Amino acid sequence: GAGRPGHRRFNCAMTMRMRKLVGTIALFVLITVYAFLAMMVAIVLQVNASPLVEVIYYVVAGLAWVIPAGAIIWWMQKPDPIE
């Protein structure tokens, strides 16, 4: 909280340039791991048993990664603090 003076300084230490580097790596990892997990879940749930279930699953799974990716991109774009 506010009682820890070093806490604010630590959060501000990462520049936008560094956040973009870390965020880019995080996005690559997220997409790779997410794609693998989505495929594994599809296999375990045997979504190909029904064409309707298969379409619904792949639409939902194909769009669900956007939420965490959007959070990473939002974090990457935060401007550097003015000191």
Buried (B, 14 or more C-beta within 10 A) or exposed (E): EEEEEEEEEEEEEBEEEEBBEBBEEBBEEBEEEBEEEBEEEBEEEEBEEEEEEBEEBEEEBEEEBEEBBEEBBEBBEEEEEEE
